Amino acid sequence: HFIVVNKRLEPMERFLAWMVSHVKQVQMDV
């Protein structure tokens, strides 16, 4: 069960990591 949840959250974690890095980059540009 835990492994299945991990596999489901992996794409979300990648997306959240991308969002965080994107927001940081935008804040630096401003």
PDB file of N, CA, C and O in Angstrom:
ATOM      1  N   HIS A   1       0.848  -1.206   0.000  1.00  0.00           N
ATOM      2  CA  HIS A   1       0.000   0.000   0.000  1.00  0.00           C
ATOM      3  C   HIS A   1       0.878   1.248   0.000  1.00  0.00           C
ATOM      4  O   HIS A   1       0.646   2.188  -0.761  1.00  0.00           O
ATOM      5  N   PHE A   2       1.886   1.240   0.864  1.00  0.00           N
ATOM      6  CA  PHE A   2       2.753   2.420   0.957  1.00  0.00           C
ATOM      7  C   PHE A   2       3.490   2.653  -0.363  1.00  0.00           C
ATOM      8  O   PHE A   2       3.670   3.790  -0.800  1.00  0.00           O
ATOM      9  N   ILE A   3       3.912   1.544  -0.992  1.00  0.00           N
ATOM     10  CA  ILE A   3       4.642   1.672  -2.258  1.00  0.00           C
ATOM     11  C   ILE A   3       3.716   2.245  -3.329  1.00  0.00           C
ATOM     12  O   ILE A   3       4.129   3.084  -4.130  1.00  0.00           O
ATOM     13  N   VAL A   4       2.462   1.789  -3.339  1.00  0.00           N
ATOM     14  CA  VAL A   4       1.513   2.298  -4.336  1.00  0.00           C
ATOM     15  C   VAL A   4       1.305   3.795  -4.134  1.00  0.00           C
ATOM     16  O   VAL A   4       1.278   4.557  -5.100  1.00  0.00           O
ATOM     17  N   VAL A   5       1.159   4.213  -2.888  1.00  0.00           N
ATOM     18  CA  VAL A   5       0.970   5.644  -2.612  1.00  0.00           C
ATOM     19  C   VAL A   5       2.202   6.420  -3.059  1.00  0.00           C
ATOM     20  O   VAL A   5       2.087   7.508  -3.625  1.00  0.00           O
ATOM     21  N   ASN A   6       3.384   5.855  -2.803  1.00  0.00           N
ATOM     22  CA  ASN A   6       4.615   6.527  -3.206  1.00  0.00           C
ATOM     23  C   ASN A   6       4.639   6.720  -4.722  1.00  0.00           C
ATOM     24  O   ASN A   6       4.989   7.797  -5.206  1.00  0.00           O
ATOM     25  N   LYS A   7       4.269   5.683  -5.468  1.00  0.00           N
ATOM     26  CA  LYS A   7       4.293   5.794  -6.926  1.00  0.00           C
ATOM     27  C   LYS A   7       3.284   6.838  -7.393  1.00  0.00           C
ATOM     28  O   LYS A   7       3.518   7.525  -8.388  1.00  0.00           O
ATOM     29  N   ARG A   8       2.172   6.960  -6.687  1.00  0.00           N
ATOM     30  CA  ARG A   8       1.169   7.950  -7.089  1.00  0.00           C
ATOM     31  C   ARG A   8       1.618   9.366  -6.748  1.00  0.00           C
ATOM     32  O   ARG A   8       1.290  10.314  -7.460  1.00  0.00           O
ATOM     33  N   LEU A   9       2.366   9.507  -5.660  1.00  0.00           N
ATOM     34  CA  LEU A   9       2.788  10.844  -5.235  1.00  0.00           C
ATOM     35  C   LEU A   9       4.040  11.311  -5.981  1.00  0.00           C
ATOM     36  O   LEU A   9       4.341  12.504  -6.009  1.00  0.00           O
ATOM     37  N   GLU A  10       4.763  10.373  -6.579  1.00  0.00           N
ATOM     38  CA  GLU A  10       6.015  10.765  -7.236  1.00  0.00           C
ATOM     39  C   GLU A  10       5.788  11.865  -8.269  1.00  0.00           C
ATOM     40  O   GLU A  10       6.506  12.865  -8.238  1.00  0.00           O
ATOM     41  N   PRO A  11       4.825  11.731  -9.185  1.00  0.00           N
ATOM     42  CA  PRO A  11       4.585  12.804 -10.166  1.00  0.00           C
ATOM     43  C   PRO A  11       4.217  14.114  -9.480  1.00  0.00           C
ATOM     44  O   PRO A  11       4.655  15.179  -9.915  1.00  0.00           O
ATOM     45  N   MET A  12       3.423  14.053  -8.422  1.00  0.00           N
ATOM     46  CA  MET A  12       3.038  15.281  -7.719  1.00  0.00           C
ATOM     47  C   MET A  12       4.262  15.926  -7.081  1.00  0.00           C
ATOM     48  O   MET A  12       4.415  17.147  -7.117  1.00  0.00           O
ATOM     49  N   GLU A  13       5.140  15.097  -6.493  1.00  0.00           N
ATOM     50  CA  GLU A  13       6.340  15.657  -5.864  1.00  0.00           C
ATOM     51  C   GLU A  13       7.210  16.335  -6.916  1.00  0.00           C
ATOM     52  O   GLU A  13       7.785  17.395  -6.668  1.00  0.00           O
ATOM     53  N   ARG A  14       7.304  15.717  -8.093  1.00  0.00           N
ATOM     54  CA  ARG A  14       8.098  16.338  -9.164  1.00  0.00           C
ATOM     55  C   ARG A  14       7.459  17.650  -9.579  1.00  0.00           C
ATOM     56  O   ARG A  14       8.153  18.641  -9.806  1.00  0.00           O
ATOM     57  N   PHE A  15       6.111  17.659  -9.680  1.00  0.00           N
ATOM     58  CA  PHE A  15       5.404  18.873 -10.083  1.00  0.00           C
ATOM     59  C   PHE A  15       5.590  19.964  -9.031  1.00  0.00           C
ATOM     60  O   PHE A  15       5.844  21.121  -9.366  1.00  0.00           O
ATOM     61  N   LEU A  16       5.463  19.587  -7.756  1.00  0.00           N
ATOM     62  CA  LEU A  16       5.625  20.585  -6.684  1.00  0.00           C
ATOM     63  C   LEU A  16       7.055  21.118  -6.689  1.00  0.00           C
ATOM     64  O   LEU A  16       7.271  22.315  -6.501  1.00  0.00           O
ATOM     65  N   ALA A  17       8.024  20.243  -6.902  1.00  0.00           N
ATOM     66  CA  ALA A  17       9.421  20.673  -6.925  1.00  0.00           C
ATOM     67  C   ALA A  17       9.632  21.654  -8.076  1.00  0.00           C
ATOM     68  O   ALA A  17      10.361  22.635  -7.931  1.00  0.00           O
ATOM     69  N   TRP A  18       8.988  21.389  -9.230  1.00  0.00           N
ATOM     70  CA  TRP A  18       9.097  22.289 -10.375  1.00  0.00           C
ATOM     71  C   TRP A  18       8.449  23.631 -10.055  1.00  0.00           C
ATOM     72  O   TRP A  18       8.992  24.685 -10.385  1.00  0.00           O
ATOM     73  N   MET A  19       7.282  23.585  -9.410  1.00  0.00           N
ATOM     74  CA  MET A  19       6.586  24.824  -9.053  1.00  0.00           C
ATOM     75  C   MET A  19       7.444  25.660  -8.107  1.00  0.00           C
ATOM     76  O   MET A  19       7.568  26.872  -8.284  1.00  0.00           O
ATOM     77  N   VAL A  20       8.038  25.010  -7.100  1.00  0.00           N
ATOM     78  CA  VAL A  20       8.872  25.742  -6.133  1.00  0.00           C
ATOM     79  C   VAL A  20      10.046  26.403  -6.843  1.00  0.00           C
ATOM     80  O   VAL A  20      10.321  27.582  -6.621  1.00  0.00           O
ATOM     81  N   SER A  21      10.734  25.658  -7.690  1.00  0.00           N
ATOM     82  CA  SER A  21      11.893  26.219  -8.396  1.00  0.00           C
ATOM     83  C   SER A  21      11.439  27.326  -9.345  1.00  0.00           C
ATOM     84  O   SER A  21      12.142  28.323  -9.508  1.00  0.00           O
ATOM     85  N   HIS A  22      10.269  27.164  -9.974  1.00  0.00           N
ATOM     86  CA  HIS A  22       9.755  28.174 -10.902  1.00  0.00           C
ATOM     87  C   HIS A  22       9.420  29.453 -10.141  1.00  0.00           C
ATOM     88  O   HIS A  22       9.776  30.550 -10.572  1.00  0.00           O
ATOM     89  N   VAL A  23       8.736  29.307  -9.009  1.00  0.00           N
ATOM     90  CA  VAL A  23       8.370  30.492  -8.206  1.00  0.00           C
ATOM     91  C   VAL A  23       9.627  31.209  -7.720  1.00  0.00           C
ATOM     92  O   VAL A  23       9.688  32.438  -7.745  1.00  0.00           O
ATOM     93  N   LYS A  24      10.624  30.452  -7.279  1.00  0.00           N
ATOM     94  CA  LYS A  24      11.869  31.075  -6.808  1.00  0.00           C
ATOM     95  C   LYS A  24      12.525  31.851  -7.944  1.00  0.00           C
ATOM     96  O   LYS A  24      13.041  32.950  -7.736  1.00  0.00           O
ATOM     97  N   GLN A  25      12.504  31.277  -9.146  1.00  0.00           N
ATOM     98  CA  GLN A  25      13.121  31.948 -10.287  1.00  0.00           C
ATOM     99  C   GLN A  25      12.370  33.236 -10.603  1.00  0.00           C
ATOM    100  O   GLN A  25      12.988  34.258 -10.901  1.00  0.00           O
ATOM    101  N   VAL A  26      11.038  33.192 -10.541  1.00  0.00           N
ATOM    102  CA  VAL A  26      10.234  34.386 -10.821  1.00  0.00           C
ATOM    103  C   VAL A  26      10.523  35.461  -9.779  1.00  0.00           C
ATOM    104  O   VAL A  26      10.663  36.635 -10.122  1.00  0.00           O
ATOM    105  N   GLN A  27      10.612  35.072  -8.520  1.00  0.00           N
ATOM    106  CA  GLN A  27      10.882  36.048  -7.459  1.00  0.00           C
ATOM    107  C   GLN A  27      12.256  36.685  -7.671  1.00  0.00           C
ATOM    108  O   GLN A  27      12.431  37.878  -7.423  1.00  0.00           O
ATOM    109  N   MET A  28      13.227  35.898  -8.128  1.00  0.00           N
ATOM    110  CA  MET A  28      14.567  36.438  -8.364  1.00  0.00           C
ATOM    111  C   MET A  28      14.537  37.420  -9.522  1.00  0.00           C
ATOM    112  O   MET A  28      15.221  38.443  -9.479  1.00  0.00           O
ATOM    113  N   ASP A  29      13.749  37.127 -10.568  1.00  0.00           N
ATOM    114  CA  ASP A  29      13.662  38.024 -11.718  1.00  0.00           C
ATOM    115  C   ASP A  29      13.033  39.353 -11.296  1.00  0.00           C
ATOM    116  O   ASP A  29      13.421  40.414 -11.785  1.00  0.00           O
ATOM    117  N   VAL A  30      12.060  39.285 -10.384  1.00  0.00           N
ATOM    118  CA  VAL A  30      11.399  40.519  -9.936  1.00  0.00           C
ATOM    119  C   VAL A  30      12.313  41.209  -8.914  1.00  0.00           C
ATOM    120  O   VAL A  30      11.967  42.270  -8.395  1.00  0.00           O
TER     121      VAL A  30
END
